[in-house]
Amino acid sequence: MVFGSRSDNKINGPNTAPLPHGQAGSHDSFSYWVDEKSPVGPDQTQAVKRLARISLVKKLMKKWSVTQNLTFREQLEAGIRYFDLRVSSKPGDTDQEIYFIHGLFGIKVWDGLMEIDAFLTQHPQEIIFLDFNHFYAMDEAHHKCLVLRIQEAFGNKLCPACSVESMTLRTLWEKKYQVLIFYHCPFYKQYPFLWPGKKIPAPWANTTSVQKLILFLETTLSERAPRGAFHVSQAILTPRVKTIARGLVGGLKNTLVHRNLPAILDWVKTQKPGAMGVNIITSDFVDLIDFATTVIELNDLLEDRALTKC
């Protein structure tokens, strides 16, 4: 099993080339399950929290909080290698447990980490990116608990922060590193295996228009730093309040995502990976179209470039 492939494919992109290759990622990767019986998350406004006292409201929230159908394991088997993670403590918990969060609470972070680690243990040449980019209701004790969980889950698979340009598949394999942890909080400075958030910027278009999204993706790619960082292209549409009001019962998938994914995938097919091209591309509901395979196949262009230099 190899970095940047479906679990049944051969490697895409030369293994002596510096990272990044084109990689497929999922948006709000953990949100395949959220608990409508739990309290509303601290990432929501007071107005939403008040409305959520009505049981029907939480059922409707679930339709807009879920952005994936596949579990972590299923996403990994489909070729997803970048995971967008938002975490929170839960009101009333006294054991410092941390949960995934997107409006409503998801599974425990520990359970997700163990699911991912089981896959990595079975496939020792796979490399993944875990991007912890939002933290809610977390003090220093919560952060220490979370980092300890990360250490316990992955151990020697954790890749220390280093120069992006110095990393190749070959060096990662030789050192048996499989996990890059990005931690968007100053707490990263205390641990060598936590990469700063600035090493993986992920510009957000915040639009419901697929045309504006594609323009934004093109603009941010043209402006990305050629060295020193990975880059996430968030190929996602974000609902406005009026979008939710119009499609209240339909939810995110049926109202906004399903009809726009073909146009987004068409844009992906025109991209080239590399220092000034795409690196990581994320999507909602990665199973609805052949998203991961399309992104991974962009790496064939890297092979073609390598062959022309021989």
GISULQUI-V194263 format. One line per field, one symbol per residue. psi: psi as a letter, one per 40 degrees, with the letter a starting at -180 (. if undefined). burial: I if it has 24 or more other ideal C-beta (glycine too) atoms within 12 Angstrom, else O. A space follows every 10 residues. Layout:
psi->???
burial->???
This chain:
psi->iihfiieeii ihiheeiiii ihihiihgde edhiheeiii ieeiiddddd deehdddddd dddedheidi iddddddeeh ehhhhhiiih heheeeihii hgdiiaiidd dddddddddd ddgeeihihh ggehhhfhad dddddddddd ddddbeehhi hahddehidd ddddefhehh hhhgieddee hdehiideeg igihdfiehd dddddddddd ddeiheieii hhhggiihii ddddddfddd idddddddee ddddddddde ihiadeaich hiiigeedif ddddddeded dddddddde.
burial->IIIIIIIOIO IIIIIOIIII IIIIIIIIII IIIIIIOIII IIIIOOOIOO OIOOOOIIOI IIIIIIIIII IIIIIIIIII IIIIIIIIII OOOOOIIIII IIIIIIIIII OIIOIIIOII OOIOIIIIII IIIIIIIIOO OIIOIIIOII OOIIOOIIIO IOOIOOIIIO OIIOOOIIII IIIIIOIIOO OOIIIIIOII IIIOIOIIOI OOIIOIIOOI IOOIOOOOII IIIIIIIIIO OOOIOOIOOO IIIOIIIOOI IOOIIOIIIO IOIIIOIIII IIIIIIIIIO IIIIIIIIII IIIOOOOOOO
